[in-house]
């Protein structure tokens, strides 16, 4: 049995094509059934299958008897599933067999193949893809072991290296700055200006870390009301900006406004009523929301997106420095998985050898009972049975150990043939 991969990703295909070949989660069960049982026929070119479909990749992993036939079947499956001619995406496809598949999936799960280096979401997506296939029973021993090992790689990489420890998101870096200033996020009054994508990400992150005194000011009251209902936090219009600023310990701003929202005058007026209370302002908007002159004010600490972006770049460099450590873990796990795969080559002959030994044991036990001429007691019969079992197990132990060892070394096929010939286990050919 061979493992194959056919797919596209953000490195080799434009987003327009990735969108057209993507599978909606609700459609995955039907897609997997169609792939593994075309027209209800269980005897398919695809023996096992998992579909990994995200915004950055659409990849089909399969266990097949014939890699060439399996890859062709997957191409036809992708085309028919999305009403696209194969010619529209064939040149963008990446394909791999065996070792290439293992190395690729382990790298994907580790995050080093992601658009955002080291991101952790991909590990959850790999697990979800595997869980769907397990539920639909489209995975067997080969792909089950492959995906379990991939998830192990992902866990090891994130616990043993720093590949995911330094945020590459401006909003997450902003939240970390807030947490560095206020380790307990339940204590500061946090004011968020605007409800753009980065603001919302920051809000959700701060809530996760325990923020409890959080206010959002936004121009669209409809969107603000939706967020109030969803996240159960206060929202106001910009007419409440001055009053809210007086109470705030932290201001995070990302409004998309073409002009300054927080001018030096507005912040200065608020600071006059704050009784020497410091204010942390983080401006992640482009164009900037906060007049840079604000940083001249006493007790005001202002950070803009350039300062945070520099931190993100430094974090990326730190993540890049971890790649070699990640690759070491991947190489270890690839070696372990391939050793396991090679051991499968001798599994049938081990099974046949044990069966052969069991048949001899049963025959000889029956013969021994007849020679005793009397019925043995239950205790004596058990002693004889255990004696025969121990003899069989000890005789088979070394041959089985060496078979597995030779399989890992790449000599499984030769050793299998030798054992079959020595013990008369060669399967008769049909004439």
PEFEN-V502035 format. One record per backbone hydrogen bond with DSSP energy under -1.0 kcal/mol. CO is the residue of the C=O (numbers start at 1). NH is the residue of the N-H. E is the energy in kcal/mol with one decimal. If there is no record, write none. Layout:
CO;NH;E + CO;NH;E
This chain:
2;64;-3.0 + 3;98;-3.2 + 4;62;-2.3 + 5;96;-1.7 + 6;60;-2.9 + 7;94;-3.3 + 8;58;-2.4 + 9;12;-1.1 + 9;13;-1.7 + 14;18;-2.1 + 15;19;-2.5 + 16;20;-1.3 + 17;21;-1.7 + 24;27;-2.2 + 27;31;-2.1 + 28;32;-2.9 + 29;33;-2.1 + 30;34;-2.3 + 31;35;-2.1 + 32;36;-2.5 + 33;37;-2.5 + 37;40;-2.1 + 38;41;-2.2 + 42;44;-2.4 + 48;63;-1.8 + 50;61;-2.9 + 52;59;-2.8 + 56;10;-1.5 + 57;54;-3.4 + 58;8;-2.2 + 59;52;-3.1 + 60;6;-2.0 + 61;50;-2.3 + 62;4;-2.9 + 63;47;-2.4 + 63;48;-1.3 + 64;2;-3.5 + 66;70;-2.7 + 67;71;-2.6 + 68;72;-1.9 + 69;73;-2.2 + 70;74;-2.1 + 71;75;-2.3 + 72;76;-2.3 + 73;77;-2.2 + 74;78;-2.7 + 75;79;-2.2 + 76;80;-2.7 + 77;81;-2.3 + 78;82;-1.2 + 79;84;-2.3 + 85;88;-1.9 + 86;89;-1.5 + 86;90;-2.4 + 89;92;-1.7 + 90;93;-1.3 + 94;7;-1.9 + 96;5;-2.1 + 97;100;-1.6 + 98;102;-2.3 + 99;103;-2.6 + 100;104;-1.9 + 101;105;-2.8 + 102;106;-2.3 + 103;107;-1.8 + 104;108;-2.6 + 105;109;-2.7 + 106;110;-1.4 + 107;112;-1.2 + 108;111;-1.0 + 111;118;-2.5 + 116;119;-2.2 + 121;125;-2.0 + 122;126;-2.5 + 123;127;-2.1 + 124;128;-2.6 + 125;129;-2.2 + 126;130;-2.1 + 127;131;-2.9 + 128;132;-2.3 + 129;133;-1.9 + 130;134;-2.5 + 131;135;-2.5 + 132;136;-1.9 + 133;138;-2.6 + 134;137;-1.1 + 138;49;-3.3 + 140;144;-1.9 + 141;145;-1.9 + 142;146;-2.2 + 143;147;-2.7 + 144;148;-2.2 + 145;149;-2.4 + 146;150;-1.9 + 147;151;-2.2 + 148;152;-1.8 + 149;153;-2.3 + 150;154;-2.3 + 151;155;-2.1 + 152;156;-2.7 + 153;157;-2.9 + 154;158;-1.7 + 155;159;-1.4 + 156;160;-2.9 + 157;161;-1.3 + 162;165;-1.2 + 169;173;-2.4 + 170;174;-2.3 + 171;175;-2.1 + 172;176;-2.3 + 173;177;-2.0 + 174;178;-1.9 + 175;179;-2.6 + 176;180;-2.3 + 177;181;-1.5 + 178;182;-2.9 + 184;187;-1.7 + 189;249;-3.3 + 189;250;-2.0 + 190;215;-2.8 + 191;252;-2.7 + 192;217;-2.9 + 193;254;-2.8 + 196;200;-2.6 + 197;201;-2.2 + 198;202;-2.2 + 199;203;-2.8 + 200;204;-2.5 + 201;205;-2.1 + 202;206;-2.8 + 203;207;-2.4 + 204;208;-1.9 + 205;209;-1.5 + 206;211;-2.6 + 207;210;-1.5 + 213;190;-2.8 + 214;234;-1.1 + 215;192;-3.1 + 216;236;-2.6 + 217;194;-3.1 + 220;224;-2.0 + 221;225;-2.5 + 222;226;-1.7 + 223;227;-2.1 + 224;228;-2.5 + 225;229;-2.1 + 226;230;-2.2 + 227;231;-3.4 + 228;232;-1.6 + 234;216;-2.4 + 236;218;-2.3 + 237;240;-1.8 + 238;241;-1.5 + 240;244;-2.4 + 241;245;-2.4 + 242;246;-1.3 + 244;248;-1.1 + 249;280;-2.3 + 250;191;-3.1 + 251;282;-3.4 + 252;193;-2.9 + 253;284;-2.2 + 262;291;-2.5 + 263;267;-2.1 + 264;268;-2.4 + 265;269;-2.3 + 266;270;-1.7 + 267;271;-2.5 + 268;272;-1.5 + 270;273;-1.1 + 271;274;-1.3 + 279;301;-2.7 + 280;251;-2.8 + 281;303;-2.5 + 282;253;-2.7 + 289;261;-2.8 + 289;262;-2.4 + 291;294;-2.4 + 292;295;-1.4 + 293;296;-1.8 + 294;297;-1.9 + 297;300;-1.4 + 299;279;-2.7 + 301;281;-3.2 + 303;283;-3.4 + 304;308;-1.8 + 305;309;-3.1 + 306;310;-2.0 + 307;311;-1.3 + 308;312;-2.2 + 309;313;-2.6 + 310;314;-2.2 + 311;315;-2.4 + 312;316;-2.5 + 313;317;-2.1 + 314;318;-2.0 + 315;319;-2.5 + 316;320;-2.7 + 317;321;-1.7 + 319;322;-1.7 + 320;323;-1.3 + 322;326;-2.1 + 323;327;-2.8 + 324;328;-1.8 + 325;329;-1.7 + 326;330;-2.5 + 327;331;-2.8 + 328;332;-2.0 + 329;333;-2.4 + 330;334;-2.7 + 331;335;-2.2 + 332;336;-2.1 + 333;337;-2.4 + 334;338;-2.7 + 335;339;-2.1 + 336;340;-1.9 + 337;341;-2.6 + 338;342;-2.7 + 339;343;-1.8 + 342;345;-1.1 + 346;350;-2.0 + 347;351;-2.5 + 348;352;-2.5 + 349;353;-2.5 + 350;354;-2.5 + 351;355;-2.3 + 352;356;-2.5 + 353;357;-2.3 + 354;358;-2.6 + 355;359;-2.3 + 356;360;-1.9 + 357;361;-2.5 + 358;362;-2.5 + 359;363;-2.2 + 360;364;-2.6 + 361;365;-2.2 + 362;366;-2.1 + 363;367;-2.0 + 364;368;-2.4 + 365;369;-2.2 + 366;370;-1.9 + 367;371;-1.7 + 368;372;-1.5 + 377;381;-2.8 + 378;382;-1.8 + 379;383;-1.8 + 380;384;-2.3 + 381;385;-2.3 + 382;386;-2.5 + 383;387;-2.1 + 384;388;-2.3 + 385;389;-2.2 + 386;390;-2.4 + 387;391;-2.1 + 388;392;-2.3 + 389;393;-2.7 + 390;394;-2.4 + 391;395;-2.1 + 392;396;-2.0 + 393;397;-1.5 + 396;400;-2.3 + 397;401;-2.6 + 398;402;-2.6 + 399;403;-2.0 + 400;404;-2.3 + 401;405;-2.1 + 402;406;-2.8 + 403;407;-1.9 + 404;408;-2.0 + 405;409;-1.4 + 406;411;-3.2 + 407;410;-1.5 + 411;415;-2.3 + 412;416;-2.6 + 413;417;-2.1 + 414;418;-2.0 + 415;419;-2.7 + 416;420;-2.3 + 417;421;-2.0 + 418;422;-2.7 + 419;423;-2.3 + 420;425;-3.0
